[in-house]
């Protein structure tokens, strides 16, 4: 009888233990399965994001500014990473395609002209050339969104692979910047060179850019010291002339004349389209746009894409009278040497 009771207790205990274990037995396999599925899906997206190596006719040697080391990557991989570094990934696909063309044209022109930044590198990774982040840096920046983001960018790169922007049969200087003031700038009004395809055009889409307007406040003493004008000089009566792109051409303060670019660079303003207002012993700069204003406006390109324009229409709008041409492997490599 006692033995039967013990057997009953053991059986009941076993049932209880089994009941407690059932949820675990059910959850564990499914949890593992979900993790495997998620990993598989991520790998599939990343695989899709990869660019075929055969579409790159040559490689690019990039001097990394932080490490002073050179990374060598296939052309189209370089282009994709520049697009990822230079333009917001949430922009329209056609805008990303236009950026891909600008990036590919820029590096192709650089390499054809044969002006390496050192004996071991073709280009830097800074705004002096084009901003470039490698795979590890982009993964760190985007984290879980890396695969989807890179797939989108590589789609833009792949669908324009082998295409560059030309003028008179040569790759152009494909200047670009963030946000216009509503117009782009003639190249000769910001730089010294008169480049026929870099002319002022309307860019009304930029008004929607979060970077369209900005203010910076400095003291009158800081203004006087930086510009070397008399302490009694004020901006009252300052004379301003404008460029075709409606930016400041020259401004006269305290009897001295300065270019809009000089003022922008001296006070680290977002744009050379600025107004000045004096309040007490402070000067308020109000700027419109972000960047030098020459070439393609990135926010303008995105606005055009949202309005239904494709990347070719974007390119032809910002780079006047240019053509979209195939990149010749033989020419690029021969002229590079």
Backbone bond lengths (Angstrom), bond angles and torsions (degrees), N, CA, C in turn:
res aa  C-N    CA-C-N  psi(-1)  N-CA   C-N-CA  omega(-1)  CA-C   N-CA-C  phi
1 X - - - 1.473 - - 1.517 110.24 -
2 X 1.328 115.79 -45.12 1.462 121.60 179.53 1.523 109.51 -63.41
3 X 1.368 112.94 -39.72 1.467 117.59 179.67 1.533 110.65 -63.22
4 X 1.322 115.65 -40.71 1.469 119.05 179.52 1.526 111.41 -62.97
5 X 1.376 114.91 -39.38 1.469 118.76 178.54 1.547 110.51 -62.14
6 X 1.355 115.81 -43.69 1.473 119.91 179.76 1.529 111.07 -62.51
7 X 1.332 114.22 -40.62 1.468 117.71 178.41 1.526 111.46 -64.17
8 X 1.341 113.78 -37.95 1.472 118.61 178.08 1.522 111.34 -63.63
9 X 1.346 115.13 -43.32 1.465 119.80 179.93 1.522 110.78 -64.13
10 X 1.342 115.64 -43.16 1.469 120.09 -179.79 1.523 110.23 -62.50
11 X 1.376 114.79 -43.41 1.466 119.22 179.67 1.524 111.41 -62.61
12 X 1.346 116.09 -44.58 1.473 120.99 179.57 1.526 110.32 -62.99
13 X 1.361 113.93 -42.87 1.464 118.14 179.52 1.517 111.04 -62.89
14 X 1.329 114.85 -40.21 1.464 118.82 179.02 1.507 112.18 -63.50
15 X 1.346 115.60 -40.63 1.457 119.78 177.40 1.521 111.94 -63.14
16 X 1.354 114.35 -43.16 1.462 119.32 179.38 1.520 110.72 -61.20
17 X 1.348 115.16 -44.30 1.461 119.79 -180.00 1.526 110.38 -62.86
18 X 1.337 116.21 -40.62 1.458 120.76 179.30 1.514 111.57 -63.56
19 X 1.362 115.18 -41.14 1.477 120.17 179.17 1.526 110.35 -62.10
20 X 1.356 115.54 -40.99 1.468 119.81 -179.80 1.521 111.65 -68.48
21 X 1.337 115.29 -31.13 1.462 118.95 -177.13 1.519 113.09 -81.87
22 X 1.337 117.62 -24.09 1.462 120.62 -174.70 1.529 113.17 -55.29
23 X 1.385 119.59 -47.20 1.466 118.97 178.99 1.525 111.98 -58.59
24 X 1.363 114.98 -39.06 1.465 118.87 179.96 1.509 110.67 -65.03
25 X 1.366 115.11 -43.32 1.454 119.64 -179.84 1.526 111.13 -63.39
26 X 1.340 115.55 -32.44 1.460 120.03 -179.66 1.520 110.61 -77.35
27 X 1.368 116.77 -43.16 1.463 121.22 -173.92 1.515 112.32 -71.76
28 X 1.339 117.42 -44.42 1.456 120.78 -173.10 1.519 112.98 -57.49
29 X 1.348 118.43 -51.59 1.463 117.47 179.97 1.518 113.55 -60.02
30 X 1.359 116.53 -39.98 1.458 119.45 -178.48 1.511 112.10 -70.47
31 X 1.367 116.66 -37.15 1.462 120.26 177.94 1.510 109.95 -61.67
32 X 1.306 115.96 -46.94 1.453 120.15 178.38 1.509 111.52 -61.47
33 X 1.318 116.22 -40.37 1.458 121.20 179.93 1.519 111.38 -62.76
34 X 1.356 116.45 -41.44 1.464 120.48 179.20 1.521 111.21 -62.93
35 X 1.344 115.14 -42.61 1.458 119.20 -179.89 1.517 110.82 -63.82
36 X 1.322 115.82 -40.86 1.463 120.39 178.52 1.527 110.22 -64.16
37 X 1.350 115.08 -43.68 1.458 119.40 -179.95 1.524 111.52 -61.87
38 X 1.352 115.56 -43.86 1.462 119.85 179.68 1.519 110.97 -62.73
39 X 1.337 115.45 -42.81 1.464 119.63 179.21 1.518 110.93 -63.25
40 X 1.340 115.19 -41.10 1.469 120.00 179.74 1.520 110.94 -64.51
41 X 1.343 116.51 -42.73 1.460 120.88 179.06 1.521 110.98 -62.96
42 X 1.352 116.33 -41.86 1.467 120.50 178.95 1.517 110.85 -62.48
43 X 1.355 115.51 -43.88 1.460 119.88 179.29 1.524 110.90 -62.90
44 X 1.332 115.68 -37.63 1.466 119.82 -179.93 1.526 111.03 -65.59
45 X 1.346 116.02 -42.53 1.466 120.44 179.35 1.522 110.27 -65.38
46 X 1.356 115.78 -42.12 1.462 119.32 179.55 1.520 110.98 -65.69
47 X 1.338 116.49 -37.45 1.457 120.31 177.64 1.521 110.11 -62.59
48 X 1.320 114.54 -40.85 1.461 120.40 178.67 1.526 110.55 -65.58
49 X 1.339 115.93 -29.55 1.459 120.67 -177.30 1.518 113.31 -76.98
50 X 1.325 116.90 -14.41 1.451 119.97 -177.47 1.525 111.07 -70.99
51 X 1.344 115.25 143.53 1.456 120.56 177.06 1.526 109.55 -94.83
52 X 1.324 118.49 135.48 1.465 120.15 177.06 1.525 110.64 -60.28
53 X 1.327 117.27 131.33 1.456 120.98 -176.50 1.526 112.12 -64.46
54 X 1.335 116.46 -27.52 1.466 120.43 -175.39 1.527 113.08 -68.55
55 X 1.349 118.29 -15.49 1.463 119.34 -177.24 1.529 111.90 -83.73
56 X 1.328 118.39 -5.11 1.464 121.30 179.01 1.527 110.15 -99.35
57 X 1.331 118.14 113.01 1.463 120.59 -177.80 1.527 113.86 -74.31
58 X 1.321 117.66 -19.44 1.458 120.73 177.59 1.520 109.18 -156.79
59 X 1.316 116.76 171.58 1.465 121.74 -179.54 1.526 110.25 -107.38
60 X 1.317 115.08 163.79 1.463 122.03 -179.07 1.527 108.75 -123.23
61 X 1.319 116.22 132.30 1.457 121.42 177.44 1.524 109.02 -99.24
62 X 1.329 115.29 114.73 1.468 121.55 -174.15 1.525 110.40 -106.38
63 X 1.325 116.97 124.07 1.458 121.26 176.05 1.518 108.88 -82.85
64 X 1.340 116.68 115.56 1.456 121.19 -179.98 1.517 110.00 -81.48
65 X 1.330 115.84 122.46 1.463 121.16 -173.03 1.527 113.21 -67.66
66 X 1.323 117.22 -30.80 1.473 119.71 -176.56 1.525 112.42 -79.61
67 X 1.318 116.93 -32.96 1.466 120.24 -175.46 1.531 113.07 -107.92
68 X 1.340 116.61 -14.31 1.464 122.81 -175.41 1.532 111.50 61.93
69 X 1.332 115.98 23.87 1.457 121.58 177.08 1.525 109.72 -106.31
70 X 1.320 115.84 159.93 1.462 121.27 -178.64 1.523 110.30 -105.64
71 X 1.337 116.05 129.58 1.458 121.36 173.98 1.535 107.94 -108.86
72 X 1.324 116.20 130.47 1.458 120.67 178.42 1.525 109.34 -106.24
73 X 1.325 116.82 122.15 1.466 121.44 -176.23 1.525 109.80 -134.30
74 X 1.341 118.01 152.23 1.472 120.48 175.24 1.527 110.54 -58.97
75 X 1.320 116.05 149.43 1.465 121.50 -177.21 1.514 112.87 -49.01
76 X 1.336 118.21 -53.01 1.456 120.28 -173.74 1.532 112.16 -69.71
77 X 1.319 117.11 -28.29 1.471 120.10 173.78 1.514 109.09 -67.27
78 X 1.331 116.02 -41.93 1.469 120.63 176.42 1.526 110.44 -59.38
79 X 1.337 116.09 -46.50 1.471 120.67 -179.63 1.527 110.44 -59.74
80 X 1.329 117.38 -45.67 1.467 121.06 -179.15 1.524 111.06 -60.49
81 X 1.322 116.95 -41.83 1.463 119.95 -178.39 1.526 112.19 -71.97
82 X 1.326 116.85 -30.80 1.467 119.82 173.99 1.526 110.02 -67.31
83 X 1.330 116.86 -45.68 1.466 120.18 178.01 1.531 109.90 -58.66
84 X 1.337 116.66 -43.75 1.465 121.43 179.68 1.530 111.67 -62.93
85 X 1.325 116.62 -29.67 1.467 121.41 -177.06 1.520 112.87 -90.14
86 X 1.334 116.87 -26.79 1.463 121.10 -172.36 1.530 114.81 -99.57
87 X 1.338 117.39 -25.69 1.470 119.82 -174.75 1.526 110.47 -128.34
88 X 1.345 118.34 138.47 1.468 120.57 177.84 1.525 111.59 -56.19
89 X 1.330 117.13 131.99 1.464 121.09 -175.31 1.525 112.43 -68.81
90 X 1.328 117.38 -18.31 1.467 119.50 179.40 1.532 112.37 -83.07
91 X 1.331 117.17 3.61 1.463 120.27 175.47 1.529 109.97 -68.62
92 X 1.319 115.54 162.34 1.459 122.27 178.88 1.532 110.40 -62.26
93 X 1.334 116.19 150.25 1.458 121.27 -178.09 1.528 111.78 -58.47
94 X 1.339 117.64 -40.48 1.460 119.86 -178.59 1.528 111.75 -66.52
95 X 1.323 117.65 -31.13 1.463 120.56 175.03 1.525 110.18 -69.07
96 X 1.332 116.71 -41.07 1.465 121.28 177.12 1.530 110.55 -63.09
97 X 1.327 116.98 -36.34 1.463 120.14 176.77 1.532 110.71 -64.34
98 X 1.319 116.48 -43.15 1.467 120.39 178.44 1.526 110.42 -61.61
99 X 1.337 116.46 -40.06 1.467 120.75 177.64 1.528 110.86 -65.35
100 X 1.333 116.45 -37.33 1.465 120.54 177.96 1.528 110.37 -62.14
101 X 1.323 117.23 -42.62 1.464 120.64 177.99 1.524 111.16 -63.20
102 X 1.334 115.98 -43.12 1.468 119.74 179.45 1.522 110.61 -62.45
103 X 1.330 116.92 -43.21 1.467 121.24 -178.92 1.526 111.23 -66.40
104 X 1.324 117.03 -44.12 1.470 121.03 -179.18 1.525 110.64 -66.31
105 X 1.320 116.31 -39.35 1.465 120.54 179.55 1.520 110.71 -66.51
106 X 1.309 116.20 -41.35 1.468 121.03 -178.30 1.527 110.94 -59.10
107 X 1.343 116.61 -51.45 1.459 119.32 -176.26 1.528 110.90 -70.98
108 X 1.335 117.72 -34.33 1.468 120.06 178.03 1.525 110.63 -63.08
109 X 1.320 116.65 -44.85 1.471 121.34 178.63 1.520 110.40 -61.41
110 X 1.335 116.39 -43.36 1.458 121.18 179.52 1.529 111.16 -58.95
111 X 1.322 115.46 -45.17 1.460 119.58 -175.36 1.523 112.27 -75.14
112 X 1.317 117.23 -32.65 1.471 120.12 176.09 1.521 110.30 -67.02
113 X 1.340 116.66 -38.41 1.462 120.35 178.98 1.525 112.09 -72.13
114 X 1.353 115.78 -15.81 1.454 119.96 175.27 1.510 114.05 64.50
115 X 1.338 116.16 49.22 1.462 120.56 178.96 1.530 109.66 -117.26
116 X 1.338 117.51 72.55 1.466 119.69 -179.59 1.521 111.73 -65.34
117 X 1.334 116.43 150.05 1.463 119.94 180.00 1.523 111.05 -77.64
118 X 1.325 116.78 -17.32 1.458 122.09 176.10 1.517 107.39 -159.89
119 X 1.322 116.68 -177.47 1.465 120.22 178.36 1.527 112.23 -70.43
120 X 1.335 116.19 -13.04 1.464 119.24 -173.28 1.528 113.69 -120.85
121 X 1.325 118.83 -5.10 1.464 120.90 -175.43 1.521 111.47 -134.16
122 X 1.333 115.59 150.93 1.463 121.96 177.95 1.522 112.25 -93.06
123 X 1.336 116.02 -28.68 1.460 120.06 -170.46 1.526 109.44 -157.42
124 X 1.339 116.94 157.76 1.459 121.37 174.92 1.525 109.54 -94.34
125 X 1.334 116.70 178.61 1.469 120.47 179.89 1.526 112.07 -110.11
126 X 1.334 117.27 20.37 1.462 121.60 -175.08 1.530 111.27 -111.36
127 X 1.321 116.04 178.94 1.463 121.04 178.74 1.530 111.69 -66.61
128 X 1.335 117.55 -12.09 1.459 120.12 173.55 1.518 110.80 -62.87
129 X 1.326 116.58 -27.55 1.467 123.05 172.70 1.530 107.21 -122.14
130 X 1.339 116.27 -100.13 1.459 121.32 173.72 1.517 107.80 -135.98
131 X 1.334 116.55 139.86 1.463 120.14 179.78 1.528 108.57 -67.49
132 X 1.337 115.18 132.98 1.464 121.35 -177.84 1.521 109.30 -135.90
133 X 1.329 116.40 127.77 1.466 122.74 172.81 1.518 107.79 -120.04
134 X 1.328 116.50 139.98 1.459 118.39 -178.98 1.524 111.25 -84.27
135 X 1.327 115.39 -178.68 1.465 120.95 -174.60 1.524 111.70 -59.35
136 X 1.322 116.91 -43.99 1.464 120.78 -178.58 1.525 111.25 -62.20
137 X 1.315 116.64 -41.90 1.468 120.97 -179.70 1.526 111.16 -66.73
138 X 1.317 117.11 -39.39 1.467 120.17 179.35 1.522 111.53 -69.30
139 X 1.338 116.82 -37.59 1.465 119.92 175.75 1.525 110.79 -62.19
140 X 1.322 116.01 -41.56 1.464 120.55 179.49 1.528 110.98 -66.18
141 X 1.321 116.42 -36.83 1.463 121.64 -179.01 1.526 111.98 -71.30
142 X 1.330 116.95 -44.35 1.457 121.56 -172.86 1.524 114.51 -95.80
143 X 1.326 116.84 -20.69 1.469 122.12 179.55 1.540 111.49 52.79
144 X 1.329 118.14 -121.39 1.469 121.31 -174.51 1.535 112.80 -65.86
145 X 1.314 116.34 -19.36 1.472 119.52 -178.89 1.525 112.08 -87.92
146 X 1.330 117.14 -0.16 1.465 120.49 -174.53 1.532 112.25 -55.46
147 X 1.323 117.26 -53.39 1.474 120.66 -173.76 1.524 111.36 -59.25
148 X 1.330 117.11 -47.76 1.468 120.95 -178.53 1.529 111.10 -65.91
149 X 1.336 116.54 -42.40 1.462 120.82 -179.80 1.528 111.36 -63.28
150 X 1.340 115.38 -45.56 1.458 119.46 -177.89 1.517 111.04 -68.19
151 X 1.328 117.07 -34.32 1.470 120.65 177.19 1.528 110.18 -62.21
152 X 1.325 116.81 -41.12 1.469 121.11 -179.73 1.530 110.67 -65.83
153 X 1.319 116.04 -45.80 1.462 120.04 -178.88 1.521 111.01 -66.35
154 X 1.336 116.58 -42.80 1.459 119.33 -179.75 1.528 112.29 -66.70
155 X 1.312 116.04 -27.45 1.474 119.60 174.42 1.528 109.25 -63.92
156 X 1.333 116.21 -44.05 1.468 120.96 178.45 1.520 110.94 -63.34
157 X 1.322 116.41 -40.47 1.466 121.09 -179.41 1.526 110.69 -69.93
158 X 1.327 116.19 -45.23 1.467 120.50 -177.60 1.521 111.76 -64.42
159 X 1.322 117.01 -38.35 1.467 120.64 -177.64 1.529 112.98 -75.31
160 X 1.344 116.29 -8.55 1.471 119.80 175.73 1.531 110.95 -120.95
161 X 1.319 117.52 9.54 1.469 120.57 -173.75 1.528 111.22 -56.55
162 X 1.328 114.78 139.61 1.460 120.17 179.11 1.504 114.78 79.33
163 X 1.336 118.53 5.19 1.462 121.48 -179.61 1.532 110.13 -106.99
164 X 1.321 115.64 137.55 1.465 121.25 173.95 1.526 109.01 -134.64
165 X 1.326 115.97 167.37 1.467 122.05 179.48 1.526 107.72 -99.15
166 X 1.330 116.74 128.90 1.461 119.82 -178.12 1.527 112.23 -127.43
167 X 1.327 114.20 157.70 1.473 122.40 173.38 1.528 105.98 -139.24
168 X 1.311 116.80 124.19 1.467 121.44 -173.83 1.525 111.51 54.73
169 X 1.321 115.99 36.65 1.454 121.05 175.29 1.514 115.92 80.87
170 X 1.337 117.71 1.78 1.453 121.25 -177.80 1.539 111.01 -118.01
171 X 1.343 117.07 147.10 1.480 118.94 176.92 1.521 110.37 -59.39
172 X 1.313 116.11 137.83 1.461 119.79 -177.88 1.533 111.64 -84.53
173 X 1.325 114.84 168.05 1.458 120.59 168.85 1.529 105.30 -84.30
174 X 1.321 116.34 97.73 1.472 121.94 -169.94 1.525 112.01 -86.18
175 X 1.329 115.18 66.09 1.464 120.69 179.59 1.531 110.60 -63.12
176 X 1.321 116.19 144.50 1.467 121.23 175.55 1.518 108.83 -149.42
177 X 1.311 115.62 164.32 1.469 121.02 -177.33 1.521 108.22 -156.13
178 X 1.312 117.25 176.59 1.462 120.72 -172.61 1.524 114.27 -74.65
179 X 1.339 116.48 -63.18 1.468 120.87 -167.91 1.520 110.89 -142.65
180 X 1.327 117.40 131.61 1.464 120.26 178.16 1.536 110.21 -89.04
181 X 1.312 114.23 174.82 1.467 120.79 175.02 1.525 110.91 -93.58
182 X 1.330 115.27 12.74 1.461 121.28 -174.50 1.517 111.07 114.67
183 X 1.360 115.53 -12.13 1.456 122.44 178.00 1.524 108.18 -145.91
184 X 1.335 116.00 149.87 1.454 118.45 170.20 1.528 108.05 -87.96
185 X 1.311 116.32 173.35 1.462 121.82 -172.84 1.530 111.33 -110.55
186 X 1.332 117.56 143.20 1.456 120.60 169.02 1.523 109.01 -61.91
187 X 1.322 117.63 138.14 1.463 120.04 -178.47 1.527 111.54 -58.29
188 X 1.322 117.28 -39.73 1.465 120.60 -177.18 1.524 112.81 -70.67
189 X 1.329 117.30 -16.05 1.468 120.05 178.74 1.528 112.62 -85.22
190 X 1.354 116.47 -12.40 1.472 119.21 176.45 1.515 110.98 -116.92
191 X 1.346 115.95 -41.51 1.456 121.23 174.50 1.528 108.35 -106.93
192 X 1.300 117.09 -176.94 1.463 119.46 -178.98 1.528 112.49 -87.86
193 X 1.335 117.16 -22.03 1.464 121.23 -174.72 1.530 112.42 -84.31
194 X 1.328 114.75 136.20 1.464 121.42 174.52 1.528 107.22 -93.88
195 X 1.338 116.33 100.20 1.466 121.35 -176.82 1.528 108.20 -102.94
196 X 1.330 117.33 119.03 1.473 121.11 -168.80 1.521 115.60 -59.98
197 X 1.331 118.58 -29.05 1.469 120.45 -177.58 1.524 113.01 -94.14
198 X 1.339 116.85 -3.11 1.473 120.82 177.52 1.522 109.14 -107.61
199 X 1.327 114.73 75.81 1.452 121.92 -177.59 1.528 110.64 -116.19
200 X 1.324 115.09 156.56 1.466 120.85 -177.85 1.523 111.05 -64.97
201 X 1.336 115.55 128.55 1.469 122.29 174.62 1.527 108.62 -134.13
202 X 1.310 116.40 156.92 1.464 120.83 177.83 1.527 109.94 -69.58
203 X 1.327 115.20 142.30 1.474 120.58 178.10 1.532 108.86 -142.85
204 X 1.327 116.98 69.38 1.468 121.30 -173.63 1.529 114.28 -69.10
205 X 1.329 117.49 -17.11 1.461 121.36 -177.33 1.530 111.87 -66.56
206 X 1.322 116.63 -21.64 1.467 120.90 -174.81 1.530 113.45 -68.00
207 X 1.310 116.82 -19.17 1.469 119.44 -179.51 1.518 111.77 -59.13
208 X 1.330 117.26 -20.91 1.461 121.55 179.19 1.531 112.37 -86.48
209 X 1.321 117.47 -5.06 1.465 120.98 -178.35 1.528 111.21 -70.03
210 X 1.342 118.23 137.67 1.462 120.60 175.99 1.523 112.28 -67.22
211 X 1.335 116.94 -9.98 1.461 121.53 -179.05 1.530 111.64 -104.47
212 X 1.324 116.31 12.77 1.465 119.63 -173.40 1.526 112.60 -65.98
213 X 1.321 118.29 -38.99 1.461 120.64 -174.21 1.523 111.01 -128.46
214 X 1.337 116.13 143.44 1.465 120.57 -178.83 1.528 109.00 -153.57
215 X 1.317 115.81 160.11 1.466 121.35 175.73 1.524 110.12 -133.18
216 X 1.329 114.80 147.38 1.457 120.75 174.40 1.520 108.29 -138.97
217 X 1.334 116.39 134.94 1.462 121.47 -177.16 1.524 109.22 -115.88
218 X 1.346 116.70 130.65 1.461 121.60 174.46 1.525 108.63 -131.02
219 X 1.308 117.50 166.24 1.466 120.52 177.59 1.522 109.56 -82.63
220 X 1.331 115.77 158.05 1.466 119.52 176.80 1.526 110.32 -64.50
221 X 1.337 116.54 -33.87 1.469 119.77 177.08 1.522 111.24 -62.04
222 X 1.343 116.19 -41.13 1.466 120.61 179.33 1.528 110.32 -64.90
223 X 1.336 116.62 -39.06 1.463 121.06 177.89 1.520 110.39 -63.80
224 X 1.340 116.29 -48.78 1.464 121.01 -178.31 1.522 111.11 -60.13
225 X 1.340 116.01 -43.76 1.464 120.56 -177.46 1.532 111.32 -68.12
226 X 1.324 116.47 -44.19 1.462 120.16 -177.10 1.523 112.13 -66.95
227 X 1.335 117.03 -35.67 1.455 120.62 -176.74 1.518 113.11 -96.17
228 X 1.332 116.07 -10.19 1.457 119.95 179.36 1.511 113.46 68.96
229 X 1.319 116.30 35.80 1.466 120.86 178.01 1.521 109.31 -103.33
230 X 1.321 114.75 162.94 1.465 120.23 -176.54 1.529 110.27 -63.06
231 X 1.343 117.18 143.43 1.468 120.60 -179.28 1.523 113.64 -56.61
232 X 1.323 115.69 -25.45 1.471 118.54 -178.77 1.532 111.62 -81.89
233 X 1.345 115.71 -8.72 1.464 118.50 -178.45 1.523 110.57 -70.48
234 X 1.294 115.54 137.23 1.460 120.41 174.54 1.518 108.23 -126.35
235 X 1.293 116.69 173.52 1.469 119.59 179.88 1.519 111.36 -85.66
236 X 1.334 116.79 -3.75 1.456 118.81 176.71 1.523 108.15 -63.75
237 X 1.300 115.86 124.41 1.455 119.82 -179.59 1.510 113.51 84.94
238 X 1.338 117.32 7.55 1.458 120.31 176.77 1.520 109.54 -62.44
239 X 1.319 116.52 135.67 1.460 121.11 -177.62 1.526 109.63 -99.52
240 X 1.338 115.66 130.02 1.465 120.84 -176.83 1.523 109.88 -125.51
241 X 1.333 116.32 131.41 1.462 121.44 171.52 1.525 107.45 -112.42
242 X 1.340 116.06 153.80 1.461 120.94 -174.02 1.536 111.56 -116.41
243 X 1.321 115.16 156.67 1.460 123.00 176.01 1.526 109.64 -90.11
244 X 1.336 115.87 177.45 1.463 120.46 176.36 1.519 111.01 -62.96
245 X 1.330 117.24 -29.21 1.462 122.41 178.29 1.513 113.25 -86.96
246 X 1.341 117.10 12.47 1.466 124.30 175.46 1.532 112.69 63.19
247 X 1.325 115.44 29.35 1.461 120.96 171.50 1.521 108.31 -102.00
248 X 1.327 116.97 171.64 1.463 120.20 -179.60 1.528 109.43 -73.78
249 X 1.326 115.19 122.11 1.466 120.44 175.16 1.532 108.13 -82.17
250 X 1.334 115.73 -59.97 1.462 121.09 175.57 1.520 109.75 -141.35
251 X 1.324 115.37 150.35 1.453 121.61 175.12 1.525 107.90 -132.97
252 X 1.322 115.75 135.98 1.467 121.32 179.84 1.521 108.92 -106.80
253 X 1.338 115.24 119.97 1.466 121.97 179.78 1.517 108.37 -129.77
254 X 1.336 117.31 127.50 1.460 120.83 178.76 1.503 113.03 58.10
255 X 1.334 116.90 32.61 1.455 120.64 177.84 1.518 113.99 83.05
256 X 1.319 118.10 -0.95 1.459 121.62 178.86 1.527 110.24 -111.57
257 X 1.344 115.29 144.27 1.464 120.57 -178.84 1.529 110.61 -105.53
258 X 1.331 115.18 136.42 1.464 121.41 179.84 1.524 108.92 -132.49
259 X 1.328 116.39 145.84 1.463 119.38 175.76 1.525 109.18 -76.69
260 X 1.320 115.07 156.99 1.456 119.18 177.22 1.519 111.17 -59.52
261 X 1.333 116.16 -37.12 1.466 120.11 178.51 1.530 111.02 -64.21
262 X 1.330 117.04 -41.06 1.475 120.46 178.27 1.527 111.32 -59.00
263 X 1.321 115.84 -45.88 1.467 119.88 -179.79 1.519 110.04 -64.67
264 X 1.336 116.63 -43.57 1.466 120.01 -179.90 1.525 110.80 -58.68
265 X 1.329 116.99 -48.06 1.453 120.68 -176.08 1.523 112.12 -73.07
266 X 1.321 117.62 -34.22 1.466 121.25 179.45 1.523 111.36 -64.06
267 X 1.327 116.62 -41.24 1.469 120.21 -176.03 1.533 112.85 -107.82
268 X 1.331 115.87 11.68 1.465 121.76 176.38 1.529 111.42 53.15
269 X 1.325 115.12 50.76 1.463 120.97 178.85 1.525 109.48 -84.02
270 X 1.320 116.62 156.01 1.464 120.18 -179.90 1.520 112.61 -69.90
271 X 1.316 117.02 -25.61 1.458 120.29 -172.97 1.519 110.05 -152.44
272 X 1.335 116.01 160.41 1.472 119.69 174.37 1.531 111.26 -91.91
273 X 1.330 116.91 6.17 1.463 121.01 167.93 1.522 106.35 -93.64
274 X 1.343 115.93 99.28 1.459 119.11 -176.68 1.525 110.78 -141.70
275 X 1.308 114.73 155.37 1.462 122.02 169.86 1.523 107.65 -119.48
276 X 1.329 115.79 156.51 1.464 120.62 179.47 1.519 109.77 -120.16
277 X 1.314 115.13 139.16 1.462 120.82 176.84 1.527 107.94 -139.04
278 X 1.328 115.84 133.68 1.459 119.45 -179.63 1.524 110.00 -105.02
279 X 1.339 114.73 129.67 1.460 121.33 174.12 1.520 107.83 -129.28
280 X 1.345 114.73 106.36 1.459 118.52 -177.38 1.518 109.87 64.01
281 X 1.317 115.76 -126.28 1.469 119.76 179.74 1.531 111.91 -101.63
282 X 1.330 115.76 29.86 1.461 120.85 177.94 1.535 110.96 -127.47
283 X 1.328 115.14 147.62 1.459 122.16 176.43 1.530 108.08 -113.62
284 X 1.337 116.57 130.83 1.467 121.41 178.97 1.521 108.89 -108.02
285 X 1.328 115.85 117.89 1.460 121.94 172.16 1.527 107.97 -94.30
286 X 1.318 116.80 125.79 1.466 121.68 173.27 1.522 107.63 -113.53
287 X 1.316 116.35 120.25 1.468 120.26 -176.14 1.523 111.60 -112.00
288 X 1.335 114.35 154.25 1.461 122.11 172.27 1.530 107.76 -122.55
289 X 1.324 115.99 130.14 1.458 120.97 -179.61 1.518 111.92 91.47
290 X 1.338 114.94 171.92 1.457 121.15 -178.33 1.529 108.10 -146.69
291 X 1.331 116.05 110.71 1.454 120.46 179.78 1.516 111.77 120.54
292 X 1.345 115.89 178.81 1.462 120.96 -177.04 1.522 113.07 -70.82
293 X 1.316 117.75 -22.93 1.463 120.52 174.65 1.517 115.52 89.60
294 X 1.334 117.78 1.35 1.467 120.31 -176.49 1.527 110.42 -99.21
295 X 1.333 116.97 131.40 1.459 120.91 177.04 1.516 112.98 92.92
296 X 1.343 115.49 -139.40 1.467 120.39 -175.06 1.529 112.05 -87.56
297 X 1.314 115.07 126.98 1.465 121.03 171.26 1.522 108.21 -82.57
298 X 1.325 117.30 125.42 1.466 120.28 -178.81 1.526 111.91 -67.46
299 X 1.325 117.46 -44.70 1.462 119.15 178.45 1.523 110.66 -70.37
300 X 1.323 116.97 -29.91 1.456 120.12 174.07 1.520 111.19 -65.99
301 X 1.336 115.73 -41.27 1.469 120.76 178.02 1.518 110.58 -61.93
302 X 1.327 116.33 -41.00 1.463 119.36 179.32 1.531 111.02 -67.59
303 X 1.326 116.00 -36.93 1.458 120.00 176.71 1.520 111.85 -64.37
304 X 1.326 116.09 -40.45 1.461 119.90 177.21 1.528 110.80 -64.08
305 X 1.337 115.93 -41.16 1.472 120.33 178.87 1.531 110.82 -62.65
306 X 1.318 116.34 -41.47 1.465 120.43 178.12 1.523 110.99 -63.47
307 X 1.333 115.97 -29.33 1.472 120.64 -179.90 1.524 111.97 -83.45
308 X 1.351 116.45 2.99 1.458 120.06 175.48 1.518 115.36 99.04
309 X 1.336 118.20 5.23 1.459 121.21 178.86 1.526 110.16 -81.14
310 X 1.337 117.04 144.48 1.458 119.69 177.40 1.528 110.33 -91.79
311 X 1.331 115.83 175.70 1.465 119.22 -173.28 1.526 112.56 -64.43
312 X 1.326 117.71 -31.15 1.458 120.42 179.38 1.524 110.70 -67.23
313 X 1.331 116.78 -39.98 1.463 120.51 177.50 1.521 110.76 -66.31
314 X 1.318 116.66 -37.13 1.470 121.09 177.36 1.523 110.21 -63.11
315 X 1.341 116.54 -48.03 1.464 121.81 -179.81 1.525 111.23 -60.04
316 X 1.323 117.18 -46.24 1.464 120.62 -176.95 1.528 111.91 -70.23
317 X 1.332 117.12 -23.30 1.468 119.20 177.53 1.525 110.93 -74.10
318 X 1.311 116.06 -47.25 1.474 119.56 -174.63 1.524 113.99 -85.30
319 X 1.319 117.83 -25.98 1.463 121.59 177.18 1.530 107.45 -115.07
320 X 1.309 115.94 92.98 1.459 122.48 -170.05 1.535 112.97 -64.23
321 X 1.346 115.13 135.43 1.460 123.82 174.35 1.533 113.21 57.38
322 X 1.314 116.61 33.00 1.461 121.08 175.58 1.522 109.85 -99.42
323 X 1.338 115.08 170.98 1.459 121.37 176.45 1.519 109.54 -124.84
324 X 1.320 115.64 154.21 1.462 120.98 171.68 1.527 106.01 -99.52
325 X 1.332 115.27 115.38 1.465 121.04 -171.08 1.521 111.19 -123.22
326 X 1.347 116.80 157.09 1.465 119.41 176.44 1.522 111.18 -72.82
327 X 1.304 115.77 143.94 1.455 121.38 176.81 1.525 108.92 -82.41
328 X 1.312 116.30 122.74 1.457 120.69 179.84 1.518 109.98 -88.52
329 X 1.318 116.46 118.72 1.468 121.14 179.19 1.522 110.89 -59.48
330 X 1.327 116.36 -44.84 1.451 120.27 -176.65 1.534 111.88 -63.12
331 X 1.341 114.77 -44.97 1.461 119.07 -178.64 1.518 111.15 -66.01
332 X 1.344 115.70 -45.58 1.465 119.78 -178.06 1.504 111.46 -60.79
333 X 1.329 116.62 -44.43 1.460 120.06 -176.30 1.518 111.99 -75.79
334 X 1.330 116.49 -37.64 1.461 119.77 -178.28 1.520 110.63 -67.17
335 X 1.338 115.79 -44.04 1.464 119.58 -178.03 1.517 112.18 -73.30
336 X 1.346 115.15 -21.32 1.464 119.73 -179.34 1.521 110.47 -68.87
337 X 1.353 117.69 -31.23 1.465 121.51 -173.84 1.523 112.01 -80.92
